[in-house]
Amino acid sequence: VKLVESGGGSVQSGGSLRLSCAASGNTHSRYCWGWFRQAPGQEREGVALIATDERTSYADSVKGRFTIFRDDAKNTLYLRMNNLTPEDTAMYYCGPINSPEDWPSGSCPYVSTVSTYYLYSGQGTQVTVFA
């Protein structure tokens, strides 16, 4: 599966962006999918997840500001980001995520554990928020 993230850019604090993740090939529709990010010198961290039953989960730092959703007809995953802050500056990636052992297929792990379960991602899209 090829993943192409897009929609990043430079915005002023308080601004908004919508990221897209276009998937081609076998899109692993029975997997949890999610967005994660990595800032320079930091570990990759989970941002937002969406399970096969449409349940969503978010990192505490983005709750109430970010929304993950998808359009299955377009094989595209989205992340709407509002009220951005400089702390959101990072490279953003999308990808499918395994469910923890003994959890229902298609369910998402805890957001804080995403680095253990994600399978792969695209090249990422850079988000830069300036004060």
Secondary structure, DSSP 8 states (H G I E B T S, - for coil): -EEEEE--EEEETT--EEEEEEEES---TTSEEEEEEE-TTS--EEEEEE-TT--EEE-TTTTTTEEEEEEGGGTEEEEEE-S--GGG-EEEEEEEE---TTS-TT----GGGHHHHB----S-EEEEEE-
